[in-house]
C-alpha cells in the first residue's frame, strides 16, 4: 500500500505517448489527441520510431532520444514491446507509467509471462509506479490532463472515480458529460499490476478537491490494504461502491452450514459495511448518491416524515419506504397540534402530512418547519404534484429557505415535467436533493440512513467487556498445532469442542460409543435423557443420514437407536467409515433459542464470522449476519440487531429474552479463536443454545485448511483487518518503582481518554494539539481511540490510582501512507509529569516503531516546550526545520531490520 510517486502519474509536467499515431482508428492517436486537445499545459512528447511528426508535433524515435525525461509515460504499443519500454523509461528516470496496451493476463499464459517481465523490469528502478496494463487511462480535469482513449474530457468537479472496467468508463463518461457532472480524478485501473484501488483511495483521500469517491469493483485482491485505505477515507469523506458479479458463488459443496450460507456477495457486503462504504445496486444511483452523501448531513435514523399536496404520492412513498425497511415517523401530539393550527381543517392529521392540493408556498414551508422540530423525525421528504393552483417555483424557493436552516436532511420530489423543472433547479441550487419521483427520493434517503449506520460502526464506542483467558493462548497454540497437523480435514465433534472449551465457550461434552452396550453404559453415566449422534469423519451433516436422536430416556431406547442409526447411516453413505456414535446429556430449556455461530475463510477477505438462526433449518431461513473479525462489543451487538429474529432474542409475547450480554461475550471469544487459527477453513457451532441465563454449544465442527498447515503464514495474515496488537503490551517500572502497563489504545478506552485529557492543563493541551478546546467530545475521541493498527498506534500508560485503573499518558505514532515515516507526539497528565513517564513512553514508542518497520520518526513541538525537546534530543532526535517561528521539527532515523 503506497502513494509513493503517484504524483508522477496524476500531476506530471512532461508526458510521453509511446505508440503515438496518425491513424484515427488507433489507441495511440486518441491518447495523443486527448492530451494536446484538452488544454494540458505541460509538455507532450509523441514517441514513434517510424515518423518524423505525429499529429503535427515533432516525434521522437524512443525514450532515450527525448530532450528531457518525462514524468509520465503512456504506453500504447503491443504487449510484447512493453517490458523493453519499461526498461528504457526506468533508465531515463521516468517514474510514472500508464500501460494502456492490452494482451496481458486476460489472454492467458503468454500474457501472464509478459506481466511477470514487466514487474521484473519495474523492480530494477526504485520508486517506479505502473498503472494498468489493459486500462482506459487517466483523466485529471483540473489539469486538463486526459491521458486516455476516452471520447471526451469531463468537467472539473469533486468526485473521484475508480473503475476496474474500461468499457464502463466510456459509458459513465458519456453519461456524466451529458448530465454536467464533473470529476476530480477519473481512473481506469486495468489489471492492477502495481497501482491498486487501495493506493488510489489513499491518494485521493489526501486530495482536497476530492469530496467523495465512486468505485466500480469487479474483484479485490489485497483485502487488508483495501479495507485499511477505505476505512481511512470513509472517516472523513463518503465512498460509494458498485460491485459487479453479485451472484457468482462457489460451486464447491460446502462442508458446513456456514460455508453453505456465506456467499461471495454477502462477504463483500459485510466488508463494505465494516469499511464505511455505501453500496449501490443501480448504476443510475452512482452520482446522485456520491453527491448526496458528500453534501448532506447523515440521517440519525430511518424515521421519515412526508409532506405532500396529494394523497396518492404519499401512499406510494410510504410503500416504497416500508419496502426498503425504513419507518414512517410517528408525529408527536405537540407536532399534530401545531399542524392543526397551521393547516386547513381537512389536512390528513398524520404522516404523510397532506397539505392539500391548493397549498400555497407558505403552507408547505410552515408544515416543513413544524415537522422538522419533531424529535421523532430524522428527515423530511417534500413532494409536490403540479395541480391547477400549485406554484412549483415559489414553493421550491420557500422549501429551500427552510431546508437551509434545518439540522436534519430535507429531500424533495417535484413530480412532473416542464411545469416543475424551474422549481426543481432552484431546489438543487439551494442544496436540496431533488428527484422526479418519490421512489427515487426514498432510495436516496435510505442511502443516507445506511451511510450513517456504516459511519457509526467506524465511530461507535463499544462497552469494555473484560476478556481474560484462564489458559495462555500461546501455550494453547502448541497443543492444538499437533491436533491440526495430525487430524483429518474434518475434526470430530469432541476435538472441535475442545477448541471452544479452550476459549471458555461452554459446551456439552460428547463421549464415543463403538457399540450399543457402550452407548447404554455412557447414557447411564451421563444421566437420562441423552442425545445420540453418528460419528464418522466423512459425515458432516448428521441429520441428512438420520444421524441425530434426541431425548433418549432409557436403556432399551438407546440400544435400539444405536442399531437403527448405524444401519441407516451405512445405507445412505456406504462409503463412510462409521466409527460409532457419541452420547451426551440432553440440554433442554423451555425458554431457549437455537442460533448458529460460524466462520469460513473467504478467498478474498479471509476469515468471515456468521451468526444467525440455527438448528437443522438454518439454511432454509437464512436469517444471518456476517462480520469481519476482530469483533468488539458494539460490532457483535450490531450483527445480532440486524437479524430478523432479533425481537425474539429480546423477548416476545411474554417469553423471556436471551442473555444478550453473555451471548455477545461468546461471540467475541469465538472471534478470538477464529483470529488465532488461520488453519481453520470453516467452523460451525450449531446449535448454539441461548437461554435467559446461559449460552452453550451443543454441536461443533471444524474443517481444517490443509494447505495452510503445509505452508504456514504470518500471524493474522488471514484477516482483512489487523486485530488488537497484543504483542505491544508490556509491563514497565518508573524510576520510583511504580508499575506501569504500556499497551496499544483501543476504542473501549474512550471514557479513560476523556479523563486523561481532563487532567491536563491548558499548557499541556496546547503543547500536544497546538490548539485549545474547552472539553473533549466523542468525535475527538474517535480520532484518537479508534485505531487502524496497520496505520497508526497509540501507546497508553495505564496504572492503578485511587483504587482504579487510569490512563496516565499516551504516545502516538502515525505512519505515512508509504509506511516509511511516522509522526510522533506524547501527552502526560499533569500530575504525573516530571516522573520520567514521558521518557518511558518515548523509549517504548521508538521500540514499537522499529518493530513496526518504519525508517524514521518525526516529532513537532513548540520551542517553549523545553521538557519535550530535552526528552527527544536526548534520544537522538535532530532538529530538522523550523516550520514556523515558535515550532521545532525533529527527526530520528531508525535502524530497521531488512
N, C-alpha and C positions, 0 to 999 in steps of 0.2 A: 504494500500500500504506500504510494508515494505521489507527491505532486512535483517532484524534482523535475525541473526543466520543462514543465508543461507550458510555461510562458513562451518557449521557443516555438510551440505549435500554435498557441492561441493569441500571442502578441508579437508576431515576427516583424522584423524590419526589412528583411530580404527573403524572397520566396523563389525557389527554383521549381519549374514544372518539367519533370523529366518524362519525355514522351510527348511534349507539346506538338500539336499538329495543325495543319491547314485543312485537314479533311473534316467537314462538318459532321460526319457520322461517327467520329472517334471520341473517346473519352478525353484524350489529351487536348482536343480542340475546345470542348466545352469548358474544361477546367481553366485553360488559359483565357478564354473569352470572358468567363466569370470574373477572374482576377483583375483583368485590365478594364473590364466594363462596369464593375461595381463601385469604382471610385477609391480603391485601395491606394493609400498614399505612400506605401513602401515601394521597394524596388522589386520588379518581377523579371526573372531570367528564364526564357524558354530554352530548354535543352533538347536538341535534336541533332544527331550526328550526321544527318544527310542534307540538312537545309541551312542556307545562309541566314534566312529570316523566317519567322513564323508569325502569321497574322500581322505583318508589317513591323515586327520587332526583331532586332538582331538576335540570332540564335547562337548557341554555343554547343560544341560537339559533345562535351561531357562536363562533369563536375570540376575536375582539376583546371579546366580552361576558363572557369568563371573569374571575373575580376575580383570578387570578394566572396568569402564563404557564405552561403545562405544560412539563415537561422532555421528555415523550414524547407524541406524538400518534399514535393508532392509527386509520387511515383505512379505513372500511368502506363508503364511498359509491360510486356508479357511477363508472367510469373517467373519464368526460368531466368530472367535477367536481374531479378530483384536482389538476390544475395550479393552479387557483384556491385550493384549500385549502392547498397548499404555500406559496403566496404569503402567505396570511393567517398561517400558522404562523410563517413567517420574520419577518414584520413584528412579530409578538407576542413574538419572542425564543425561540421553541421551536426546539431544535436536534436533537431526536431524532424520527425519523419511521418508522413501520412502515406500509407500504401493503399491506393485505390484499386490496384490490379486485382483481378480475380484469378482463380486457378490454384488455390491452395488446398487446405484440408477438405474443403467442400467437394473436391473431385476425387478424393481417395488417397491411396498410399503415396503416390508421386507428389501430391500437393503437401502431404504431411512432412515428407522429406524436405521439401523446399522451405517449409516453415521452420524446421529444425536448423537448416542452413542460415536462415535469416537471423534466428536467435544466436547462433554461434558467431556470426559477424557482429551483431549488436553488442555482444558481451565483450568484444575487444575494445569498445570505446566507452569510457566512463561517462555516465550521465546521458547517453543517447536514449531518447524516448520514441517509441513506434506506435502509431495509431493504425489499426487495421490488422491484416490486409482485408481485401474484399469489402470495402466500405464505400459509401457515397462521398465522404469527405466531411469538411467542417465549414461552418459559416459563423462569423462574428460580426453582426450587423453594425455595432458601434464603430468598428474599424473599417467598415465597408470591405471586409475580407470574406470573399466567397471562394474557398479552395475546395470546390465540389463540382460534380457534374449535374447538379440540380438545374432546373429550367430557369429559376429566377432567384433573386435575393429578397428576403423578407425585411420588414421594417425593424428598427431598433425597438426593443421592449425589455421586459423584466422577467421573462420566463426562460429558464434553461431547458433544453430538450435533448435527451439522450435516447437513441434508438438502436436496437440490435437488428432492425430490418431496414435495409437501404430502400427497398421498394415502398415501404410505408412512409419513409421520409419524404419522398417526392409527392405522395398524395397529401400528406399533412401540410407540407409547404404550400401546395397549391390552394388548399382549403384556407390556411391561415392568411395567406396574402389576400384572398378574396374577402375574408372577414376583417381585414385590417389588424390582425394580431401580430405583435412584434416579439422578438426573442433577444435575450442577452447572448446566448450561445445555442448553436444547433449542430449536433454531432451524431454522425453515424459511426458506430464503433467497430462494425465488421466482426472479424474473428477474435479480436481482443488478444492478440499475441503478446502484447505488453501493457499498454494503457487500458485499464479496466473501468467498468462502471463505478467502482469504489473510488478509484483515483480521480475520476471526473467529478464525482459527487463532492469529494473533499475540496477540489479546486474551485468548483462553483460555489461552495459554501463560504469561501473567503472572498468571493466577488460580490461587492456591494450592489452591483447592478442586477444581480440575480435575486429576485424576491421569492421565487418558487421554482420547483423543478418537476419536470414530467419525465417519467421513464417508460419506455416501451420495452418489456422484458420477455425474452423467449426462454432463457435459462440463465442461471447464476452458477459460476464455477467456484470462486473464492468466497465462501459464505461468510466467514468471520470478518474478512475485510469489508465486504458489502454491508453487513449488519453494523459494524463499527462506524463506517462512514455515514450510513443512512441515519443512525441514531444521533450522531453529532449534528448533521444538517437539520434534522427534524426538530431539534430542540429550539431552533430559532426561526426556521423557515419551513413552509409546507412542501412535502413531496407527494406527488400523485403518480400512481403506477397502474399501467395496464399490463396484465400478464396474459400472454397468448398460450395456447395449448392447455387449457384448463382441464380437459378430461383425458389426458394422456397418462393413464395409470399403468403401473407394472402388471404384466400378465402372469407373473410368477404366483404360484399358490402360496398363500401366507401360512406360516406355522403357528400363528397365534391370532386371537381375536383382535388385538391391537393392530397387527400387520394388515388384517383384512379391512379394518375400519379407517386406517390412516392413509388416504390417497395423496398423490403428488400435489394436487392443487390445494388441498386442505393445509398442507405443510407450508406452502408459500403464503397462504392467508395468515397463518399463525405468525410467520416470520415478519410479514409486513406490519401486522398489528403490533408486535413487540418493538419494531423499529420506529413506530410512529408514522408509517406510510399510509396514506389514504388510497385505497384501491378503487378503481373504476372498472365497469364492465361494458360500457359503451364508449367507443372512440369519440362520439359526438360530445361526451361529457368532459373530454380531456382538458380543453382550455377554460371552459366555464368553471370547472372545479378548481383548477390551479389559481385562477384569478380570484375566485370566491374565497378560498382558504387564505390567500395572501392578504386580502384586504378587509375581510370581515372578522369580527370578534368570534371566537369559538362559542358555540352554544353550550350553556352549562347543563342542559338536559334535553330530553326529547319531547317536551310538552309544548305543542304548537297551538297558538291561537289564530283563528282565521277571521278576517274581516272581508265581507263581500257585499256587493249590491244586488246579488241574485242568489236564490236558494239552491238551484241546481249545481252550479260550480262549487258551492260549499259542501254539498254532499259528495260530489266527485273527489274533492280534495280530501275529505275525511276518509273515504275508501282507500285512496292512494296512500295516505299516512298510515293507516292501520295495517295495510298490506305490507308496508315496509317496516313494521314493528315500532312505529312512532306512537305517540299518545296525544290525544286531543286534550288540551289544557282544560282543567275544571276551574271556571272563574269563581272568585270568592264572592261572598254576599256583598261585600263593600263595593267590588267592581260592578256587580249587577245593579246595585243601587245607583251608582254614578251613571251607568249607561241608561238606566230608566229615565234619569233626569235629562240626559243629553240627546236621546233618540226618540223618534216618534213612537206612539203607543203600540204600533203593530210590529216593532222590531222582534227578532227571533227569541229574545230573552234567554240566550245561552250561546255557547260556542259550537258552530260558527256564528259570528255576530253578523246578522243580515241587516245592513243599514238601509235597505230598501232601494228600489230602482230609481227613485227620484233624488237620491242623495247628492247634495252639492259638495264641493271640495271640503268645506268647513266641517261637514258631518263626518266624512272619512277621517279627517285629521283629528277631530275630537275623540272619536272612538279609538283610534290608534293610540293616542296619548293616554287614555284611561286604561286600556288593556295592557300597555307596556308597564304600567305601575304595579300590576298584579304580581305578587311574589311567586305565584304558581304558574306563571307563564315564562318560558325560556326563549321564545322567539315568536314573531308575528308575521303572517303572510297576508298581504292585502291583495284582493282580487277585484279587478274592475272588468265589467262587461259593458260594451257601448250600447246604451239604451237612448231613447229619444231625448231625455233630459239630462244625460250624462255629459260631464265636461272632462274628458280624459286628460287633457293637458293641464288644466287648472288643478285637478285632483292630484296629478303627478307632482306638481310644484308644492302643494300642501303636504302631501305624504313625505316628500323628500326633506322638507324643513323639519318635520317631527323626527324622522329617522336619523337625521344628522345630530340631533341632541340626545338620541337614545343610547343606553348602555347595553342593549340587547340587539341581536340580529333582527333586521327587518328585511323581508323579501317581498317582491311584487310579481303578480301575474296580470299583465294587461292583455286581455283576450281580444283578438280581432286582427284587422289588417291596417289599411292606411288611416282609418279614423283614430286609431290609438297610437300610431307609430311615433308621433311627435312627443307624446307623453312618455312613452317607453324610453325614448332617447334622453329626455330630461331626467328620468329616474336613474338611468345608467350614469349620466354625467354627475349626478348627486351622490354616486357611490352606492345606490340601492340595487342589489342584484335583481334583474328583471327578466321574466320569461314570458313566452306567449301561451303557455298552458299551465294550469295548476299542477299537473303531474310532474312537469319538469322542475317546478319550484319546490315541490315536496322532495323530489330526488336530491336536489341541491341542499335542502335543509338537512336531510338525513346524512349527507356527506359531512356537513358541519358537525352534526352530532357524533358521527363515527370518528372524525378527526379529533374532536375534543376528548373523546374517551381514550383514543390512542395516545394523545399528549399526556393524559392523566397517568397512563401506565408508565411513561417516562419520568413523571414528576411526583407520583404519589408516595407518601412516606408510609412504609409498612410498620406494623406493630413489631416490636422486638420480642420474638419468641426464642428464648434461650435454647440452643440446640447443642446439648452436650452428648457425648457418646461414652458409655462405660468402657468399651473396648477401643484401643487405639486403632484408627483407620489404616495407618501404615502397617501395623502388625497384622491386621486382618488381610491386607493385600497379600502377604506371604502365604497365609493359609489357603486363600481362595485361588492363588496362582496355580497351585498343584491341582486343585479340583477342575479348574478351567482347562488346563493343558492335558489332563488325563481322561476327562469325561467325554461323553458323546456330544453331538451337536445340540440335542435337546436334553437338558438336565432333568433329572427326576424331580417330582414334587418335593420330596424330602430335601434334596440339595438346594432346590430353588428357594424353599422356605428358609433354609439356613442363611441365605443372603439377607432376606428380610429381617430375620431374627437378629442378625449381627448389627443391623442398623436400628434395632429396638422398635421394629414394627411388629405388633402382636400377631401370632399365627396359631393355627391349630396344628398339632403335630401328627403326621401320618406314620403308621407302622406297617412294614411289609409282611404280608402273609403269603406263603407259597402253597398252602393247602387249605381245604375247608376247615380242618381241625385247628390249624394255626390261627385262622381267621376268627374262629369261635373263642379261642383262648385270649386273643388280643381284645376282642369285644368285651369279654367278661372283665378283663383288667381295666379297660378304659371306662366301663360302665355304660349300660344301655340308656338311651338309644345311640346307635353309631351310624357312621357314613362309610360306605364301601366304594372304592374306585378302582378301575382296572389299572394295572401297572405294566406299561410296555413302552420302550424307548421310541417305537415307531408310531404310537397313537397319541396325537396331540389333543384332538377334540374328542374327549371321552364319551360325551353324551351321544355322539354320532354312531357309536357302536354299542349302545346300551351299557356304557361303562361307568355309570354312576347310580348308586342306590342309596336313598335317604331314609332316615328314621327307622332303621332296622332294630327291632325291640326284643329279640330272643335268640337263643342258640340255633333253633331249627330254621328260623328265618334267615339268619346269617349263613348257615351251611348251604341252604338251597340257593340263596342269592349268589354265593361264590360259584357253584357249579353252573348256574344259568349264565352268569356274567362272563366267565371264562369261555364257555361254549359259544356264546353269541359273538364275542369279540373275535374268536378264532374263525368263525364262519364269515363274518363281514370283512375281516382283514387277515386272510390266510397267510400273507407274507410276514405278518408281525410276530415278533418274539414276545409271547405272553408270559411275563415273569411270575405274575400272581395278581394280588390285589393289595390295596392299602386300607387300613382301618384307622379311623379317627373318631373322636367323640363328636356327636351331633350338637351343633351350636344353633340354638333357635331362640329368637326373641320376638315377642308379639308386636313390638313397635320397632321394626328394623328396616333397613334399606340395603338393597344389593347394588353395589357400584362396581365398576371396573376401573382399575388404575393400571396403566401400562406404558411401555415405551418401545420405540423402534428406532433404528438407525436409518435416517433418510440419506440417500446418496449425495445430496447437495448440502443440507443444513445439519447433518449429523443427528445426534440424539434428539428425539421429539417425545414429549410426555403427553399422554392422553388420559382424561378422566371422563367418565360418563355413566349412564345407566348400565348396570351389569347383569349377570345371570346368563342363561343359555340364549336369551333373545337379544343380547347386546347388539348383534349385527343387524337385527331386524329393525329395532327402534333407532339405532344410530344417533342417539342423543349423546353427543360427546363434544368435548372441548379440547383443543390442543394448545400446548405451550412449549417454548424452548427453555430448557434448563440453562442456568440455575433459576429456581423459583424461590421467591421470598413470600412472606405472608400475604401481601396485597396481590401479587400475581396469582397465587394459589386460590385466593378468595374470588378473584375476578373470573377465573376458569369455572369455578363452581357456580357463580352467579349467572354465567352465560348459558347454563344448562336449562332445557325446558322443564326438567324435573326439579329445579331449584326450589320452587314453592313447596314441594313435597318434603324436601330436606329441612325446611324451616318449620314444618308442622302444618298440617292441613285438616280442616274439618274435625277438630278435636283430637287428632292423632299427634302425639308429641313429636317434636323435631329431632334431628340428629345432633350429635355432639360436634358442632361445626369446628370449634377450636381444636379439638383432638384430631378431627379429620384433616384440617389444614396442616397440623404438625406432622401427621403421617405422610401427606403429600410432599412436604418439604424434606422429610427424611428419605423418601423414595427418590427425590431429586438428587440428593447427595449420593445415593447408591448409583444412580444412572451416570452421574458425572465422574465418579471414581473408577468406573469399569468400562473402558472403551471396548472390551471384549464382548460385552452384551449386545447382541444383534437385535433381539426382541425380548421383552419381558412382559408377562401378564400377571396381574393379581385379580382373579375373577372367580368367584365374587369376593369383593371386599365388603364385609358386613359392617354396617354403621348403625349404632343404636343411640338412644339418648345418653348413654353412659360411656360407651366404648367403641373402638374400631378394631376389627380383627380380620386377618386374611384367611379365608377358608380354602383357597386353592392358589397355586402359583406355578408358573412355568417360565424357564429361562432358555432362550435359544442363543447359542454361542456363535460368535463370528470367528470361524476357524482361521480365516486369512489374517485377522488381527493378532491371533495368538502366534502364528508363524512369523509375522512381521510386526512387532510391537511399534507403537507410535509414542510421541512425546505426550506427557500428561495433558489432558483436556483438548487434544487435537480434534476429538470427535464432537466438540461443542462449538456452536456458531457464536456463542457469547462467552467471553472469559469469565469464569466464576471468581468468587472472592479468593484472593491470593493468600491462602493460609501460610505459604512459605515465607511471607514477610512479617509474620507475628514473632516478636522477640521479647524477652524479659531483660531489662537492664537496671542498673543502680546508679543513682546520682552520687556525687562525691560525699554527701552527708548520709549515704546508706539507704535512702528512700527507694523502694522498689517501684519501678515504672514498667507498664506494658506498652510497647510500641507495636502498633498494628495498623493496617490499612483502614481508612474510614469506610463506613457503609451507610446506606440510606436510613437504617434504624437509629443511627446516631443523631438524627436531626435535633431532638429535644436537648441532648447534651451539647450539641454545637451552638444552639441558641444561648445556652447557659454560659458556655465558654466565652462567647463574644460579649455577653452581658457583664463579664468580669474584667473587661478590658477598658482602659481609659481612652479618651478621645485621641490622645497622642499615639497610643498603640494601634488604634484603628487606622489612623492616618498613615502611620509608617507602613502598615500591611497593605491597605487597599488604595491609598493615595486619594481618598475622598472620605467624607464623614456621612454618617446616617444616624437617625435618632433611634431606630430599633431595627432588628433583623426581621425578615419576612420569610415565608415558606418559599417564595420564588427565589430569594437569595440562597436559601439553604439547599435547594435542588441543584444549584450550580456547583456547590462545594461538597455535598454529601452523596450525590447520585453520580457515581464514577463509572466510566468505561475504563476498566483496568488495562486495556490494551493501549490507551492513550494517555492516561493521567493517573496519578496516585497521590492520595493524601495520607500521610502517616501521622496518626494521633498518638499523643502520650496520655495514657489512662492510668489513674492511680486511685487508691482508697483515700477518701477525705470526708470527714464529718459523717461517718457511718454509711457512705455510699460511694459508688464508682463515679468519677468525674473525669472529663477531658480537661487537661491542663495546658495543652498546646498542640499545634498541628504544623507539620512541614508539608509542603505541596510541590510535586513535580508534574509539569505539564509538557509532554513531548510535542515536538512539531510533527506535521503530517508525514515527514520523511523519517521520523523516529531517530534523528541524529543528534538533536539538541533538546534539552529540557530546561524550561524556566523553573526557577526555584524561589519559594517565598516561605517564611516561617512566622508564626504568631504564638506567643506565650502569654497566658493570662497574667495580669499584673502582679498578683500576689505570689506567683512562682518565678518571677523574673529575678535574675541575679543569683540563681542557684545552679546554673550550668545546664538547665533543661534545653535552652535554645541550641547550645553547642551539641548536646546529645542528639537532638532531633536532626541537626545538620549533618553530623557524622553518619547517622544511620541512613538518612535520605541519600547521601552520596554513595553509601554502600549499595542501597537499593538501585540507584541509577546505574551503577556499574553492572549489577546483575541483570538489570533491565536491558542493557546493551546500547545505551546512548553514548555518544562520543564526547559530549561536553555539557556542562551545566552553566546557565546564565542566571544571574540574580540582579535585580534592580531595586535600589533603595535610596532614601533621601540622604543627602550629605550630612544632615544633622543627626542621623540615626547611628551614633557612634558605636553603640553596643553591637548592632548587626554588622557594621563594617569591620569591626575588630574580629568578630566571630568568623566572617567569611575570609578575610585576608589571612588570618592565622591558619586557615585550612587550604591555602594555595590558590585562592581566587585572585586574579589580577584585574586591576582597573582597565576597562576596555574603552569606554567612551563616556562622555558627558552628554547625555541626551538633552538635558535642559540644565539651567544654572544650578538647580538645587537637587539634581538626580545623578546618581552614580550607577553605571552598569559594570558588573564584574563577571568574569568568565573563568571557569576551571576546565581544563582538558582532562578527560578520564582515560585510564588505561583499560581499554575494553578487550576482552579475550577475542581472538579471531576465530 
